[in-house]
Amino acid sequence: MEYIHKPVLLQECLEGLNIRPEGTYVDGTLGRGGHSREIARRLTRGRLICIDRDQAALDAAPGRLAESMDKVTLVHGNFGDIASLLEGLGVAAVEGMLFDLGVSSPQLDDGSRGFSYQYDAPLDMRMDQSAPLTAYDVVNGWSQEELKRILWQYGEERYSGLIAAAIVRERDKAPIGTTGQLAEIIRQAMPAKARREKQHPAKRSFQAIRIAVNDELGEVERMLNSALDLLKPGGRVAVISFHSLEDRLVKTAFAQWARGCTCPPDFPVCVCGKKPRVKLVGRRPIVAGQAELEENPRARSAKLRLAEKL
């Protein structure tokens, strides 16, 4: 059965980007092209640059964006490297950028990619299949302390210590090679009451390992450090996050851009001379409405934040 892609917060993104038909835009997370397709449809003489680290997404794009490919440039790369990627295209600044930080649903649903605890597959979890680090390397090679840290920091797993110890204990007997093995080790490591919870016992741990393998938070930080300089005045950046760790980074960066002054609060006057660089589009993040949630339950944790460069 063909996967029907439902881009999250689509109308809110299109309205928030305030698309100019002749402008140049970036979709930093092409995925299955739902957002890109609708952005491209609104361009006349404009250009859409679509970036993705997953070659499968780029390979599928000409079919999904067929009616607009004359306005689309496909780029294989990480959105954290957006400055160098745009420089390589000879693009100095753009009218708008969109970053959907969620994992592509087909990646999660493709058992062979090793993202899911619901399938038994080789431990992989790479969004970019050419990247060197895999989940197998993390699970079998990282120290117990480092495993405990990422499980807690990236997965907010309260049993991180028990799980990390169990992983090390089992891998000392034989390497842990599949998602099924890992999920069962995690399940057995948790107290009985935790195993009875509605949420799958391995959910938080798998999220944490995926984030570590793909350096997802590092990518977000690198993007935020360079995106604003690549926007034209009046241009907008839109970021959709799906968990608190990402959203905290985005919220903090946007607030710093909007505040400008970095003087201590007890200073009577500003001496740093820094001015606000953006105005926030809306004081609160935009979330999915009930109609979208009924059609696409994966949108329930999505938060969209928007900022316009001054």
N, C-alpha and C positions, 0 to 999 in steps of 0.2 A: 504494500500500500504506500502511495506517495505521501511524504510528509507535507502537511499544510502549515506553512509558517504564519504565525500570528505575531507581528512585531509589537512590542510592548509600548504603550503610551504613544501610539503613532500620531494621532491628531494633535496631541499636546506638543509633541516634538516639532511637527510641521509648523504649527502656529508659533511656537516659541522661537524657532530659528528665523522667523520673519523673512522667508526666502525671497531673494531678488532674482528675477528670471535670467539676468545676465551675469550673476555672481559666480564665484568659485567657492565650492563647499567641500568639506572633508567628512566622510563617514569613516571614522577611525576603527570601526568594528563591523565590517561588512556582514559577517555571519551568512545568513541565508537571504540577505538582500531585501528584506521587507521595508526597512526604512529607506535604503538607497533607492529602491524602485520609485517610491513616492516623491522623494526629493528630486530625482532626475526628471520626473514627469513635469515638474514645475519650472524647469529651466528651459530657456529658449536658446540664447547664445552663451549660456553659462557652462560650467564644467563641474563635474563631481569626481573627486578623488576617493576611491574606495580602498581601504587598507585592511588586511587581515593576515595574521600569522599562520592560519590554517590553509594550506594549499587547496584542500578540498573545497573550501568556500570560494576561492578564486576560480577554480575550475568550473564550478556550477554557475558562476555569475553571468556569463554570456547568455545562457539560456534563460535565467531568471530576469535579466535586465535587457532582453533582446531589443525591445522597442526604443531603448535609450542609450545603447552602447556607443553611439557616435558622440555622446556627451560625457562618457565615463572613462576614467583611467584606473586600471587595477594595479595595486601595489602589494607585493608580498613583503610583509615586515611587521614589526611590533609598534603599536601606537605610541609607546613610550619613546620611540625614536622619531617622532613626527617631525622634529626640526630638520634632521638630516634627510629624511625621506622627501620632504617638500623641497629642500635645497637641491636634491638630486633631480627633481622635476623642473627646476628653475622657477619655483613658485615662492615668492617672498612673503605674501600675506593673503589671507582668504576672508570671505564674508561670513563664514560660519563653520562650526565644527560640531559633530555629534559623536559621542562615545557611549555605547551601550556595554556596560561592564559585565553583563551576564554571560554565562557559558551558553553557547549555542545548543539549543535543544537536541538537534541531531547528533551532536557530539556526545551528549549524555545518554542518548537512546541507542547509540551504536555500541553494542557490547564489546566489540573488538578493540575499542579505543581505551578501555580500562578505566573509565571515569566512574562507573557505576558499581555499587555493591549488589545490584540485582542480577548481574550476569557474572559468570565465571570466565575471566579472560586474563591475558598477561597483564601484569602491573605496568601501565604505561602513563596515562594521564597527560601526555604532552598535547598542547593545542597546536604547536608547530612540530610536525613529525620529523623535521630535520634537526631539532634541538637535541643536545647531547644528554641532558639530565632527564631521567625517567623516575616514575614512582618506585620502580624496583630498586634503583640506586638509593633513593631516600630511605626506603624501608629496610634495606639490607646493609646500608653503608653508614648512615648517620648515627651518631652516638645516642645513647639513651637520654641524656640530658637535652640534646637538640631535638629529639623526637618529642619529648615531653613539652618543650618550649613551643614548638609549632602547633601541637595539638591543642594547647591551651590558648596561645596567642591568636592563631588563625581559625581555630574551630570552636573556641570557648568550651572545650570539653572538660567537664569537671573531674573526670576520671583519667586525665591525661597521664598521670604518674603510673597508674595501674596498667594502662594500655601500653605505654612505652616499655615498661618492664616486661610485659608479656611478649611484645614483638621481639625484643632482644633475646629473651629466653628461647623462643621458638626458632629464631633464625640461627642461633648457636647450634641447633640440632641439624637444621637443613635450611637452605635459602627459601624465603617466602616468594613464590613466583606468580601467584594469581590473585585476582581480586576476591575470589571465593575463599581462599585460604586466609587472606588478611581479614576479611569481614568476620569469619568465624573466630579468629584469634581475638579480635576486638570484642566480639559478643561474649566469649568465655571469660574475658578479663574483667568485665563489668559486674557489679553486684546484681543479684537476682531481681531486685526491685527496678533497677534501671533497664534490664532486659525486657521488662513487662510494659515499658512506656510505649505510647502510640508510635513515636518516631523510631525509625530503624536504629539500632545501637551503633551502627557504623557511620551514620550520616555525617556527624560533625567531624569525625576523624578523616573521612574521605575528602571532605571539603578542605580541611587543613593541609593535607598532603598535596592536593591539587593546586592550592594556592602557592605552596612552597615550590613545587615542580616548575610552575610557570611564572614564578616571581610576580604574581598578579599585583600585589600592593606596590612593589617597586616600579612596575610599569605605570601604574596610576600616578605615583609621585613624579616620575620623570615626565609624563605627559603634562601634569599640572605645572611643572617648572618651566615648560617651554611654550605651552599653548597660547597664553595671552600675548606673547610677543609676536605670534604668527597671525593674529587677528587684526583686521583693519578697524579703524574707529567706526563705531556703530555695528560692528560684527558681533555675533553671539556664539557662545559656547554652551552646549547642552550635554549634560552627563547623567546617565541613568545608572544608579547603583542598586545592588541587590542585598547587601548585608552591611551591618553597622561599621565594619572596619573600612570599607571603601567609602561609605557615605561620610564618615568622620573626616577622612582626608579631603574630600571634595568640599564639604561644608567649611572646613578650616581655611582652605586655600581661597575660596570665594569670599569669605569674611575678611581675610587679610587684603585681598585685592580691593574690596569695597571700602575698607577703613582708611587705607592710605597711611596716616600718621602712625608711627611706631614708638612715639615717646612714651615714657612711663605715665600712668594715669595721674600721678600726683604733680606732674609738671604743669605750671600755670599757663604756659603757652607752648605751641609746637616749635621745636628747634630742629627737627629732622628734615622738614621741608617736603616730606613725601605726601603726595596727593592721591585721592581715590583713583583707581584705574578702571573700575567697572561700576555699573549700577546693577544691583540684583533684580532679576525679573521675578517678582513675587517674593514675599518674605518667608514663605514656607515651601518645602518641597512639594511637588505635584505627585499625587498617587493615583492609582487606577480607580475608576468608578465601579459601581456594582455591576453594570452591564458587561464591562470588560472582564471583571473577575469571574463572572459566570461563564464567559466564553473561553477565557484563558487563565486558569488558576495560578499559573506560574508568575503572573503579574502581581500577585498579592504582596510581595516584598519589594517591589520596584519603587524607587524614588527618583524623580527627575528634578534636577537643579539647573537653573539658567542664569547666565550673566551676560551683560552687554558692555563692550569696551567703550570707554569714554574717549 
